[in-house]
Amino acid sequence: MERSNRRSTFVEKILNAPAGSIVYREPDIVLSHDNSARIRKLFEKIQGREVLYPERLVVVLDRKMTGTTDELMRDYNSIHDFMEEQQVKHFFDCDKGICHQVLAGFIRQGLIVVGSDSHTCTAGAFNCFAVGLNKTETAFLWKKGEMWFRVPETVKITLSGKLRPGVYAKDLALWVMGMLKEENVNYQSIEYHGEGVNFLSIADRMTIANVSAEMGVKNSVFPPDDLLADYLGDYAVLGVWADENACYKKELHLNLEKVFPLVMTPFPENEIKGVGEVGEITIQEGLIGACSSGRIEDLRVVARLLRGKQLAPGFQLSVVPASREIYIQAIKEGLIDAIVKAGASVLGSSCGPCLGSSHMLGAETKRFISTTNSHSMRHMTDVGVEKYIASPATVAMTALRGKLDVEIAYPENVFEYWTVPIEAITIGTGEDRKNRNIWNYADIDHIAAEQLFPEKRTYKIPIECAEAMKPYLLAGLDGTFAGRVQAGDIILAGEDFGRGRLIKHAAIGLVESGIAAVIVKSVDRSFYRMAVNCGLWIIIAPQILETYRVGDQITLNLEEAVVKVNEKPYSLPEEDPVFIEMIRKKGLLQLS
């Protein structure tokens, strides 16, 4: 395809198509970890025999836990055998490091990087289009070598100034997350611009890009500048970057000198506050490191704060270097010595602690503070443990006092971005939302996947029994839907469709019921890919919803990518023929 003379964003350039288009591209790197055993089963299920491009695979076993189970050992044996059979060169066994850190050793700027882990977005620090995919998509990639992508709209964030002493990249990452909670950024890309970027190290950029998975955005990316060139050992600045005056969905500005230490409580909603707003609460346990904040720069900060001191009585602090190389470097610099002498434990370079599969979490733990992200350790709330997320410095200072504390307190500590927790909306008795073949929920934002299909039913209905799912469709939104839905019906919905826990039954059930399409203002990133892979056609077209009035007729033409409201046509962005075939055949696996 020839690129036009349009002024393009980074992601439009790297995918060579305008925002909204659906294209098929061949990634340069395909990352996976311990879930490679399940990916292998899916690969064989779709009659995969030889990986098409084994040289593109990077496979890292990084979930290792204390006390390996028989099931995990079988998985590891399966992965070892498969890597040898397929002659995968870039295979890393246990304890080499966490996959996102190991991947940094193979990264070059301007690549398309995908991985079967949501935090693959960390590689955006290296001027890459880096996104997480699911296991089914990864298996498909092993066999076919290409994958569909929707080209996201882009938010431009211009940074000025530089972070003050005692304020770190994790604080900035939380700040951006809070700032974007007031914006609609679902499935969008973030570009970081401005002179403030020059003061962010590559480690800082990795921490900031890493949190993209929690913000609902598709990816985050930093420019190919002198700092990156030096890091990669290049003599010249290479890579891909947006054109001047490219067209952005939103443009935001942030003065880094305004940022102060923050803390987040991830459940039930990501609530971010200044540390001073939370107060001196007592905390019993902490974790520093892993893929979010386990680099040598982070360990230097922690060692500096802990050196010559002792943790508060009874406080348990665990530190996880992001890779074996970082661990060894920390030993050489005396950082491990300072950390251990202060009373902390240094664990191996794995994701075990983030997944709650290690010796962490003592019986007396009521509150836990971590540098990891909000998707980690979800089980904590089930056992009554409050979880907080903060920078390595804040966690280290809290470990020394046994109470939430910061390295440097700033007088301005009230975080200015505040969002009201989302409450589910349901359709009242006697309210009819169906007209013609249109189910109109366009005025309702944040329809959760659990409203589309009750999670408790997922344990009773096997994923293969699609017909049995139909009576429970939209049970948490509209009690009349399941009994009246017909083949060819269309659903209209507002912003953030499919949010919350990922429920595959919702998509499969809607496809089985004959829903022709779901037209939304915006959609949850993870739900979108899962649902489309199941054959559910989701159209992101706010302009159609703004035009539609009750009683209007909507007609769809998948092949020509056209939607008509009455007789007025709305041309959708480019849709690759393979994507059209996937929707027609009701799923990605049907293409295999």
C-alpha positions in Angstrom: 0.0 0.0 0.0 1.3 3.4 -0.9 1.3 5.9 2.0 -0.5 9.1 1.1 0.8 12.6 1.8 -1.3 13.0 4.9 0.4 14.1 8.1 0.4 11.0 10.2 0.8 10.0 13.9 3.3 7.4 15.0 0.9 4.5 14.9 -0.6 5.6 11.5 3.0 5.6 10.1 4.0 2.3 11.6 0.8 0.5 10.5 0.7 2.5 7.3 -3.0 3.3 7.5 -5.2 6.1 8.9 -6.8 5.8 12.3 -9.8 3.5 12.5 -8.6 1.2 9.7 -8.4 -2.5 10.3 -5.2 -4.0 8.8 -3.2 -7.2 8.8 0.5 -6.8 9.5 3.4 -9.1 10.3 4.9 -8.3 13.7 8.7 -8.2 14.1 8.7 -9.8 17.5 6.2 -12.2 19.1 6.7 -12.5 22.9 5.3 -15.2 25.2 6.1 -16.6 28.6 4.8 -19.5 30.7 1.5 -19.5 28.9 3.4 -20.8 25.9 2.3 -24.3 26.9 -1.4 -23.3 26.4 -0.5 -21.5 23.2 1.1 -24.7 22.0 -2.1 -26.6 22.6 -4.1 -23.9 20.7 -1.5 -24.0 17.9 -1.9 -27.7 17.5 -5.7 -27.4 17.8 -5.7 -25.2 14.7 -3.5 -27.8 12.9 -0.3 -25.9 13.4 2.8 -28.0 12.8 5.7 -25.7 12.2 6.0 -22.1 13.5 6.2 -20.0 10.4 8.8 -17.5 11.7 10.6 -19.1 14.7 13.2 -16.4 14.5 10.6 -13.8 15.5 9.7 -15.6 18.7 11.0 -14.5 22.1 9.9 -17.0 24.8 10.8 -16.3 28.5 9.8 -18.5 31.4 9.3 -15.9 34.1 6.3 -17.0 36.2 8.2 -19.5 38.4 6.8 -19.7 41.9 8.1 -21.1 45.2 7.2 -24.8 45.2 6.6 -25.7 41.6 3.5 -27.8 41.0 3.2 -30.9 38.9 1.0 -29.0 36.4 3.6 -26.3 36.1 6.4 -28.9 35.6 4.4 -30.5 32.8 3.9 -27.1 31.2 7.6 -26.3 31.4 8.5 -29.7 29.9 6.0 -29.1 27.1 7.5 -25.7 26.4 11.1 -27.0 26.4 10.2 -29.8 24.0 8.4 -27.4 21.7 11.2 -24.8 21.7 13.6 -27.5 20.7 11.3 -29.0 18.0 10.7 -25.5 16.5 14.3 -24.4 16.8 13.4 -21.2 18.6 16.6 -19.4 19.1 15.5 -16.8 21.6 14.3 -19.1 24.4 15.0 -18.2 28.1 14.5 -20.7 30.8 13.6 -19.8 34.4 15.4 -17.1 36.4 16.8 -15.3 33.5 14.5 -12.4 34.0 11.0 -11.1 33.5 10.0 -11.2 29.8 9.5 -7.4 29.3 13.0 -6.8 30.7 14.6 -9.7 28.7 12.9 -8.4 25.6 14.7 -5.1 26.0 17.9 -6.9 24.8 16.3 -7.6 21.4 14.5 -4.3 20.8 15.3 -1.9 18.1 13.3 1.3 17.4 10.4 1.3 15.0 9.3 -2.3 15.4 5.9 -3.9 15.7 6.1 -5.9 18.9 3.3 -8.2 20.2 3.1 -10.4 23.2 0.8 -12.7 25.1 0.9 -10.4 28.1 -0.8 -7.1 28.6 2.4 -5.4 29.7 4.1 -5.9 26.4 3.2 -2.2 26.0 6.4 -1.6 28.1 8.4 -1.8 24.8 6.8 1.5 23.7 9.7 3.1 25.6 11.9 2.0 22.7 9.9 3.7 20.0 8.0 0.5 19.2 4.3 -0.2 18.5 4.0 -2.7 21.3 0.8 -4.3 22.3 -0.5 -7.3 24.2 -2.5 -10.0 22.5 -4.3 -13.1 23.9 -3.2 -16.7 23.7 -5.4 -17.6 20.7 -4.0 -14.7 18.7 -0.5 -15.7 19.6 -1.2 -19.3 18.4 -2.6 -17.9 15.2 0.6 -15.8 14.8 2.8 -18.8 15.3 1.0 -20.5 12.4 0.2 -17.6 10.0 2.8 -14.9 10.9 0.3 -12.0 10.7 -2.4 -10.5 12.8 -5.2 -7.9 12.5 -4.8 -4.5 14.1 -7.3 -1.6 14.4 -5.2 1.5 13.9 -6.0 3.6 17.1 -6.6 7.3 17.4 -3.8 9.1 19.2 -3.6 11.3 22.2 -0.6 13.7 22.2 0.8 14.5 25.7 3.4 17.2 25.8 5.7 17.2 28.8 7.5 20.3 30.0 9.9 20.9 32.9 11.4 18.0 34.9 10.5 15.9 37.9 11.5 17.4 41.3 13.7 15.5 43.8 11.8 12.7 45.5 9.4 12.4 42.6 9.8 9.4 40.3 8.6 7.9 37.1 6.0 5.8 38.9 4.5 9.0 40.3 4.3 10.4 36.8 2.7 7.2 35.5 0.0 7.4 38.1 -0.5 11.1 37.4 -1.0 10.4 33.7 -3.4 7.6 34.6 -5.4 9.9 36.8 -5.4 12.7 34.3 -6.7 10.4 31.6 -9.5 9.0 33.7 -11.3 12.2 32.9 -10.8 11.6 29.2 -12.2 9.0 26.8 -9.0 7.2 25.8 -10.2 3.6 25.3 -8.3 1.8 22.5 -6.2 4.9 21.8 -2.5 5.4 21.5 -0.4 7.8 23.5 2.5 9.8 22.2 4.8 11.6 24.6 6.3 14.9 23.2 8.1 17.9 24.6 11.3 19.0 26.3 10.2 17.1 29.4 10.8 13.8 27.7 14.5 14.6 27.6 14.7 14.4 31.4 13.2 10.9 31.4 15.6 8.0 31.3 14.9 4.8 29.3 14.0 3.1 32.6 11.6 5.9 33.4 10.0 5.5 30.0 9.6 1.8 30.6 7.8 2.4 33.9 5.5 4.9 32.2 4.7 2.8 29.2 4.2 -0.3 31.4 1.1 1.3 33.0 -0.7 1.7 29.7 -2.3 -1.7 30.3 -4.1 -0.2 33.3 -5.3 2.9 31.5 -7.3 1.2 28.8 -5.1 2.6 26.0 -3.8 0.5 23.2 -0.2 1.5 23.6 2.2 4.3 24.6 5.2 5.4 22.7 8.2 7.7 23.2 10.3 9.4 20.4 13.5 8.1 18.9 15.8 10.7 20.4 19.5 11.0 21.4 18.9 9.3 24.7 17.4 6.2 23.0 20.2 6.2 20.4 22.8 6.2 23.2 21.0 3.4 25.0 20.9 1.2 21.9 24.4 2.1 20.9 23.5 3.9 17.7 25.5 6.7 16.3 22.4 8.4 14.7 18.8 8.8 15.8 16.8 6.3 13.9 13.1 5.2 14.2 9.6 6.3 13.4 7.9 9.4 14.7 4.8 11.5 14.0 4.7 14.2 11.4 4.5 17.8 12.6 0.9 18.9 12.7 -0.4 15.3 12.7 -4.1 15.0 13.5 -4.7 13.9 17.1 -7.8 12.9 19.0 -6.7 15.0 21.9 -3.8 17.1 22.9 -2.8 17.5 26.6 0.0 19.3 28.4 1.7 18.4 31.7 4.3 20.3 33.6 6.5 17.7 35.3 7.3 20.2 38.0 3.7 20.0 39.2 3.9 16.2 39.9 4.3 15.1 43.5 4.3 11.6 45.2 1.1 9.7 44.6 -0.5 6.5 45.8 -3.2 4.4 44.2 -5.8 2.1 45.6 -6.8 -0.1 42.7 -10.1 -1.7 44.0 -12.9 -1.3 43.4 -11.8 1.5 41.1 -8.3 3.0 40.5 -8.4 5.8 43.0 -5.3 8.0 43.0 -4.4 10.5 45.7 -1.5 12.5 47.0 0.3 10.5 49.7 -0.5 13.3 52.1 -4.2 12.9 51.4 -4.2 9.3 52.5 -2.5 10.0 55.8 -0.1 8.0 58.0 -1.9 4.6 57.7 -0.1 1.6 59.1 1.2 -0.9 56.5 2.7 -4.3 57.2 4.2 -5.5 53.9 5.7 -4.2 50.6 7.1 -5.2 47.3 9.5 -3.3 45.1 10.4 -4.3 41.5 9.3 -6.7 38.9 8.5 -5.4 35.3 7.2 -2.1 36.5 10.0 -0.8 38.7 12.7 -3.4 39.0 15.5 -1.8 37.0 19.0 -0.9 38.3 17.9 2.8 38.6 15.1 1.8 40.9 17.3 -0.4 43.0 19.8 2.4 43.4 17.1 4.6 44.9 16.0 1.9 47.2 19.5 1.1 48.4 20.2 4.8 49.0 17.2 5.2 51.2 17.7 1.9 53.1 21.5 2.0 53.5 22.5 1.9 57.2 18.9 1.8 58.4 16.5 -0.9 59.6 13.0 -1.7 58.5 10.2 -1.0 60.9 9.6 -3.9 63.4 7.5 -6.6 61.7 7.5 -5.0 58.3 8.2 -7.4 55.4 9.8 -6.0 52.3 10.6 -8.0 49.2 12.6 -6.7 46.3 12.5 -8.2 42.8 15.2 -7.2 40.2 13.7 -7.3 36.7 16.4 -9.6 35.3 19.4 -11.6 36.3 21.7 -9.1 34.7 20.2 -6.3 36.8 20.5 -8.6 39.9 24.3 -9.1 39.2 24.8 -5.4 38.6 23.1 -4.6 41.9 25.5 -7.0 43.6 28.5 -5.4 42.0 27.4 -1.9 43.1 26.7 -3.1 46.7 23.0 -2.4 46.4 21.9 -5.9 47.4 24.1 -5.7 50.4 22.5 -2.5 51.6 19.0 -3.7 50.9 19.5 -7.1 52.7 21.2 -5.6 55.7 18.3 -3.3 56.2 16.1 -6.3 56.7 14.5 -6.8 53.2 14.4 -10.0 51.2 15.7 -10.0 47.6 13.8 -12.5 45.5 14.7 -14.1 42.1 13.8 -12.3 38.9 10.3 -13.7 38.2 6.7 -12.6 38.1 5.8 -15.0 40.9 5.3 -12.2 43.6 3.1 -10.1 41.3 0.9 -13.1 40.7 0.7 -13.9 44.4 2.5 -17.2 43.9 5.5 -16.9 46.3 6.1 -16.9 50.0 4.9 -13.3 50.4 1.8 -12.0 52.2 2.1 -12.8 55.9 -0.8 -13.7 58.1 -0.7 -10.3 59.9 -0.8 -8.3 56.7 -3.8 -6.0 56.6 -2.3 -3.5 54.1 0.2 -4.1 51.3 2.1 -1.5 49.3 3.7 -2.3 46.0 5.3 -0.7 42.9 3.5 -3.2 40.7 0.4 -2.4 38.7 -3.3 -2.7 39.5 -3.9 -5.9 37.6 -1.5 -7.8 39.8 -2.4 -9.6 43.0 -6.2 -9.2 42.5 -6.7 -12.0 45.0 -5.6 -9.7 47.9 -8.9 -8.1 48.2 -10.6 -11.5 48.4 -8.8 -12.1 51.7 -9.3 -8.7 53.1 -5.9 -7.1 52.4 -5.9 -3.5 51.3 -3.5 -2.9 48.4 -1.7 0.4 47.6 0.5 1.2 44.6 3.3 3.8 44.8 6.9 4.5 43.6 9.9 2.5 44.9 11.0 5.5 47.0 7.5 5.7 48.7 7.5 1.9 49.3 11.0 2.1 50.8 10.2 5.0 53.1 7.0 3.2 54.2 9.1 0.1 55.0 11.4 2.2 57.2 8.5 3.8 59.2 5.8 1.1 59.0 3.5 3.9 58.0 2.8 5.4 54.6 5.6 7.9 54.0 7.5 9.7 51.2 11.1 10.7 50.6 10.3 14.4 50.3 7.0 15.9 51.2 5.6 18.7 49.1 3.0 21.1 50.4 0.8 20.6 47.4 -0.4 17.1 47.9 -4.1 17.1 46.8 -4.4 15.3 43.5 -6.6 17.4 41.2 -8.1 14.7 39.1 -11.0 13.0 40.7 -13.6 10.6 39.2 -16.9 9.4 40.7 -16.9 5.6 40.9 -18.9 4.0 38.0 -22.3 2.6 38.9 -24.0 0.1 36.6 -27.2 1.4 34.9 -30.0 -1.1 34.3 -33.2 -0.7 32.2 -36.3 -0.1 34.2 -39.3 -2.4 34.1 -41.6 -1.5 31.3 -39.0 0.5 29.4 -38.7 -0.8 25.8 -35.3 -0.2 24.2 -36.0 -2.1 21.0 -37.3 -0.4 17.9 -37.3 -2.2 14.5 -34.2 -4.4 14.8 -32.3 -1.8 16.9 -31.6 -2.2 20.6 -30.8 1.4 21.6 -28.5 1.8 24.6 -26.5 4.7 23.1 -27.2 6.9 26.1 -25.6 4.4 28.5 -21.8 4.5 29.0 -19.7 2.0 30.8 -21.8 -1.1 30.1 -19.7 -3.8 31.7 -19.1 -7.3 30.3 -20.7 -8.7 33.4 -23.9 -6.9 32.5 -23.8 -8.6 29.1 -23.4 -12.0 30.6 -23.4 -12.9 34.4 -19.9 -14.1 35.4 -21.3 -16.7 37.8 -22.9 -18.5 34.8 -19.5 -18.8 33.1 -18.7 -21.5 35.6 -21.8 -23.6 34.8 -21.9 -23.2 31.0 -19.0 -24.6 29.0 -17.5 -22.2 26.4 -18.6 -24.7 23.7 -22.3 -24.6 24.6 -23.2 -21.3 22.9 -26.9 -22.1 22.7 -27.1 -22.4 26.5 -25.7 -18.9 26.9 -28.6 -17.1 25.1 -31.1 -17.0 28.0 -28.7 -15.0 30.1 -27.6 -12.4 27.6 -27.7 -8.8 28.8 -29.3 -10.0 32.1 -27.5 -7.2 34.0 -28.7 -4.5 31.6 -32.0 -5.3 30.1 -34.1 -8.2 31.3 -36.2 -8.3 28.1 -33.3 -8.7 25.7 -32.8 -12.5 25.9 -36.4 -13.3 25.2 -36.8 -10.9 22.3 -33.5 -10.8 20.4 -33.6 -12.0 16.8 -31.0 -12.7 14.2 -30.0 -9.5 12.4 -30.6 -7.3 15.4 -28.1 -4.4 16.1 -27.0 -3.1 19.4 -26.1 0.6 20.0 -24.1 1.6 23.1 -22.2 4.5 24.5 -18.6 4.9 25.8 -16.4 2.2 27.3 -18.5 -0.7 26.2 -17.5 -4.1 27.6 -15.4 -2.8 30.5 -14.4 -4.7 33.6 -13.7 -8.4 33.8 -13.2 -10.1 30.4 -16.2 -12.5 29.8 -15.9 -14.5 26.6 -19.4 -15.9 27.0 -20.8 -12.4 26.4 -19.3 -12.3 22.9 -20.0 -15.9 22.0 -23.6 -15.6 23.2 -24.2 -12.5 21.2 -22.8 -14.1 18.0 -24.9 -17.2 18.6 -28.0 -15.0 19.0 -27.5 -13.5 15.6 -26.5 -10.0 16.5 -25.4 -8.4 13.2 -23.2 -5.7 14.8 -22.6 -3.6 17.9 -22.1 0.1 17.2 -20.4 2.0 20.0 -18.9 5.4 20.8 -15.9 3.6 22.4 -15.0 0.1 23.6 -12.8 -1.5 26.2 -9.5 -2.4 24.6 -9.4 -6.1 25.8 -13.1 -6.7 25.2 -12.9 -5.4 21.7 -10.1 -7.8 20.6 -11.7 -10.8 22.4 -15.2 -10.1 20.9 -14.0 -9.5 17.4 -11.9 -12.7 17.5 -15.2 -14.5 18.4 -16.8 -13.0 15.3 -18.8 -10.2 16.9 -18.6 -7.2 14.6 -18.0 -4.1 16.8 -18.1 -0.8 15.0 -16.6 2.2 16.7 -18.5 5.1 15.2 -19.7 7.9 17.5 -20.8 9.9 14.5 -23.5 7.3 13.7 -24.8 7.3 17.2 -25.0 11.1 17.2 -27.1 10.9 14.1 -29.4 8.1 15.0 -32.9 8.8 16.3 -35.4 6.3 17.6 -37.3 4.9 14.6 -34.5 5.3 12.1 -33.4 2.3 10.0 -29.8 1.1 10.1 -28.5 -1.1 7.4 -25.0 -2.7 7.3 -22.7 -3.7 4.4 -19.7 -5.6 5.8 -18.0 -6.1 2.4 -18.2 -2.4 1.5 -17.6 -1.1 5.0 -20.7 1.1 4.9 -23.4 1.8 7.5 -26.6 3.6 6.4 -28.8 5.5 8.8 -32.0 5.7 6.8 -30.5 6.4 3.4 -27.5 8.4 4.5 -24.3 6.4 4.1 -21.4 6.4 6.6 -18.2 5.0 5.2 -16.1 3.1 7.8 -12.3 3.2 7.7 -10.5 0.5 5.7 -11.2 -3.1 6.7 -8.8 -5.7 5.4 -10.5 -8.5 3.4 -9.2 -11.1 5.9 -10.9 -9.2 8.7 -14.2 -9.2 6.8 -13.8 -13.0 6.2 -13.1 -13.4 10.0 -16.4 -11.7 10.9 -18.3 -13.6 8.2 -16.9 -17.0 9.4 -17.6 -16.0 13.1 -14.1 -16.0 14.5 -10.4 -16.0 14.2 -10.0 -19.7 14.6 -12.2 -20.3 11.6 -9.5 -18.7 9.4 -6.8 -21.1 10.5 
